Amino acid sequence: MKKSSTKLKRRDFIRKTSIGLGGMALAPSLLSSYTKTAANDQIMIGSIGLGQRGTTELKNYLLPLEGSRITAVCDVHKYRRDESVNTVTGYYSENKIKAPKCKAYLDYEEILARNDIDAVHITTPDHWHVLMAINAARAGKHIMLAKPLGLSYPHYMILKEELKKNNVRFHYATQQRTMEHLKLGISMVREGKIGEIERVDVWAPGKNDVESPLCIDAPVPEGFDFDRWTGPAALNSYCPDRVTNNSSWFQYDYSIGFLAGWGAHPLDVLVWGVPDKISGTYTAEGKGLFWPKGGIYDNIFSWDVRYSYESGMKVHFMSRDKAGNGMLNHRTVKDGNGTTFYGTKGWISLSRKSAESNIPELNRKLNDFPRNDNGGMKSDPHTMGKVFLDVIHGRYKETCPLDDAIISDTISHMGDIAIRANHPITWDPVKGEVVDNPSANALYVREMRPPYTI
């Protein structure tokens, strides 16, 4: 697609949303009325981002749901768009489900401009998350957003304002909040079953088993819009290795690596379990390893960061390679990610595959759940989609609200910034800034490349 065409569509989208998309984008009261009407009908969903993760969620979270239909899909790869339309159409046809025709789009803003679409499911690379979510909120679309949140703190504040202004429901797609063994474990922590929480250990994978590739310039293949894939990030030269899943995770232009990409899961459990103890100012300090120079990967892949909160809470966040037995020696199951809460009466350790405690009664209850063939806790993948629909209908509050997502994402960024700065830093969540450190603050504000701006 030519840039002139992209700009024309963006201007057309802005013109449409400025007059309210039928009144919804700028009139919360009308949107509220619209949502109540939709509650008695099917929720129409547009799925944006159809890579490995997006396709998995489309198939497992959304397609099997009663009460919704996928009516639009969007991706920068034509073959993904075509395959996803076939997947959606085939599923509804094979299961004799009546559904509107599913249409494919290169431009996600065309989905937002459709009055018949109620919600969007966003699973793009990290650098696109918040920009798309802000535009979706302005268009009055409810949002299911993949983790991690994003790269720029001021943009989170804009998203927060737009969600409230347009009465849009937000569903952060951190699967663990729908898992029964984790819900039980968190209730035990919050009910004081292990006493007053004094410290928490958190660990996550630091990287996949891949090497950092060289980028050998090549022509952009037909059917792929590299400019749009790059979006608000800096425009680099194209090579096939730049646009893989691993490359979007491990290049700083697009993310901060698994510090946030994987860390979002166990850090969300931390936020879920002890929100009051980590709500204030805190200091972060630590060390980390970067991908070797020469290849295109330039993020941190191994880290050891300690956080000290004004409440007295201590948090230790490490990559799995650093955790080893020092952080996992109390665990029977040495999971690759997890969160351990230490209280005055004992400890509870939670992950997506297992849950343990050194208090026998609690341990029995935490392990009284069905297991899958690999021995891990069994969970229903459809639940994430069902919860999204329940949130849209207002059956209960947002499962993982934006405020919680901002807290966990910021913990990741403070770890990244402390390592890059090579000295302790202090985050003030009230001011939304690193205290007395402009250079550190600059790392939590990303410039956006026109025309992909807010």
C-alpha positions, -999 to 999 in steps of 0.1 A, spaced: 0 0 0 13 34 -9 17 59 20 -6 84 3 -34 58 4 -27 51 41 -29 88 49 -61 91 30 -77 63 50 -64 78 82 -79 112 74 -112 95 64 -112 76 97 -105 107 117 -133 125 99 -157 97 106 -148 94 143 -149 132 148 -186 131 139 -190 102 164 -195 71 143 -232 75 145 -227 93 179 -209 65 197 -174 77 198 -181 111 213 -213 104 232 -209 79 261 -246 80 270 -255 68 235 -228 42 236 -242 29 269 -276 26 253 -260 8 224 -242 -16 247 -275 -25 264 -291 -33 231 -261 -54 220 -264 -74 253 -295 -92 238 -278 -99 205 -245 -114 192 -213 -94 200 -196 -88 167 -158 -89 169 -130 -78 147 -97 -97 152 -66 -76 145 -32 -94 143 -32 -129 129 2 -143 137 8 -174 157 -6 -160 189 -35 -141 173 -46 -172 153 -44 -194 184 -66 -170 204 -90 -166 175 -94 -204 172 -95 -212 210 -108 -181 227 -133 -166 203 -146 -189 176 -162 -215 199 -181 -189 219 -218 -187 221 -229 -150 220 -203 -136 195 -193 -138 159 -160 -129 142 -170 -106 113 -137 -91 104 -100 -99 105 -69 -78 99 -32 -84 93 -3 -69 73 2 -103 56 -23 -111 29 -19 -149 33 -28 -146 70 -59 -125 62 -70 -151 36 -63 -181 58 -81 -165 88 -112 -157 67 -112 -194 56 -108 -205 92 -137 -184 104 -160 -192 75 -151 -229 77 -158 -231 114 -192 -215 112 -201 -236 82 -190 -269 96 -209 -262 129 -240 -249 111 -237 -216 129 -254 -186 113 -230 -157 110 -224 -126 89 -197 -128 62 -162 -124 76 -143 -97 57 -105 -93 56 -87 -59 60 -52 -46 57 -62 -13 74 -75 -19 110 -91 15 110 -116 3 85 -127 -22 111 -130 6 137 -152 26 112 -178 -2 109 -209 5 130 -218 -32 132 -187 -42 151 -189 -40 189 -154 -51 199 -119 -58 188 -93 -84 197 -58 -70 193 -28 -94 191 -2 -74 171 35 -69 180 39 -49 212 47 -15 196 12 -14 180 -8 -23 211 -16 10 227 -20 30 195 -46 6 183 -63 4 216 -66 42 218 -81 44 184 -105 15 192 -116 33 224 -122 65 204 -144 45 180 -164 30 209 -152 -5 205 -146 -27 235 -111 -41 237 -94 -74 244 -57 -65 243 -27 -89 243 0 -84 268 24 -67 274 8 -33 274 32 -11 255 63 11 254 53 47 264 38 57 297 21 89 285 2 68 260 -12 46 288 -27 78 303 -43 87 270 -58 52 267 -71 54 303 -88 87 295 -103 74 262 -117 43 278 -135 64 304 -147 91 280 -162 66 256 -176 40 281 -154 13 266 -147 -20 285 -111 -32 286 -100 -68 289 -62 -74 293 -55 -109 279 -34 -123 308 -48 -158 309 -40 -166 345 -68 -145 359 -93 -170 345 -75 -201 359 -92 -217 389 -61 -228 408 -47 -193 405 -79 -177 416 -79 -199 447 -42 -192 454 -48 -154 452 -78 -156 474 -57 -174 500 -30 -147 498 -55 -118 501 -74 -135 529 -42 -138 550 -39 -175 549 -1 -172 549 -1 -141 572 12 -107 564 31 -107 530 67 -95 534 83 -103 501 76 -118 467 97 -136 442 89 -134 405 106 -152 376 100 -157 338 118 -170 307 144 -145 294 145 -156 258 138 -184 234 166 -208 222 175 -187 192 206 -168 180 205 -131 171 205 -130 132 222 -107 108 199 -85 88 206 -89 51 186 -64 31 160 -79 8 130 -68 -13 98 -66 6 77 -96 -6 44 -92 -24 14 -93 -1 33 -79 30 31 -43 41 63 -37 59 57 0 64 24 -8 82 41 -36 102 66 -10 114 39 15 121 48 39 149 83 25 154 115 37 137 116 25 100 145 0 96 157 -18 65 137 -49 56 149 -84 59 129 -115 66 146 -121 100 135 -87 112 97 -94 112 96 -128 129 80 -133 163 114 -135 179 125 -103 162 95 -84 174 103 -95 210 140 -90 210 145 -57 191 142 -25 213 124 -6 186 94 -29 190 95 -41 227 117 -45 258 119 -83 253 106 -109 277 111 -86 307 76 -75 297 66 -101 271 68 -130 295 71 -110 327 36 -97 322 22 -130 334 39 -136 368 40 -98 375 3 -97 369 -1 -123 396 20 -101 419 -3 -71 412 -34 -93 417 -22 -107 450 -8 -76 469 -22 -45 452 -21 -23 483 16 -31 491 29 -22 457 8 9 450 33 35 461 67 48 452 94 22 447 131 18 439 145 -6 413 181 -17 408 196 -47 391 219 -62 364 212 -78 331 227 -92 299 220 -80 264 221 -100 232 256 -99 218 264 -71 193 265 -79 156 230 -93 152 197 -74 151 186 -83 187 194 -57 212 172 -62 242 179 -76 277 176 -114 278 188 -122 313 181 -101 344 181 -99 382 162 -69 396 152 -60 431 124 -36 440 119 -18 473 84 -3 480 76 25 504 52 0 522 82 -21 531 74 -48 505 104 -64 487 101 -79 452 128 -99 435 123 -103 397 146 -126 377 148 -144 344 145 -182 347 182 -187 340 191 -166 370 164 -180 393 178 -216 394 175 -234 427 180 -202 447 145 -190 438 130 -224 431 145 -247 457 113 -246 478 93 -258 448 86 -294 438 77 -283 403 104 -261 388 82 -241 364 97 -217 340 76 -188 353 59 -181 386 52 -159 416 60 -168 452 44 -149 481 62 -151 515 41 -144 545 46 -145 583 29 -179 584 43 -195 553 44 -193 515 23 -199 484 39 -203 450 17 -199 419 22 -204 382 0 -212 352 9 -250 355 11 -255 392 5 -242 427 22 -251 460 24 -241 496 44 -252 526 12 -252 547 -2 -287 541 -39 -278 542 -34 -251 517 -12 -273 495 -39 -300 493 -65 -274 482 -42 -258 457 -36 -292 440 -72 -304 440 -77 -296 403 -77 -317 371 -44 -322 353 -36 -323 316 -15 -350 300 18 -332 309 9 -330 346 1 -293 346 -31 -278 359 -59 -280 333 -76 -248 321 -103 -241 296 -89 -219 268 -125 -207 259 -128 -190 293 -107 -160 282 -132 -152 255 -162 -159 276 -149 -135 303 -145 -108 276 -181 -112 266 -192 -111 303 -172 -79 308 -188 -63 277 -223 -72 290 -214 -58 324 -220 -91 342 -190 -82 364 -161 -58 365 -131 -60 342 -111 -91 351 -77 -74 346 -84 -36 344 -61 -12 327 -48 2 360 -34 -32 369 -19 -36 335 -2 -3 338 13 -13 372 27 -46 361 40 -32 328 57 -4 346 75 -28 369 90 -44 337 100 -11 323 116 1 356 137 -31 356 147 -25 320 155 12 327 175 4 359 196 -21 340 202 3 311 210 32 335 233 10 356 221 26 388 191 25 411 160 45 400 128 55 418 94 54 402 67 78 415 33 65 403 15 96 414 36 119 392 41 91 366 78 96 363 112 85 375 122 108 403 149 134 394 161 115 364 152 130 329 173 105 310 156 76 326 122 91 320 131 95 283 133 57 281 97 54 290 85 78 263 86 66 227 84 89 197 58 78 171 66 78 134 41 97 112 14 90 101 11 64 128 6 88 157 -20 95 184 
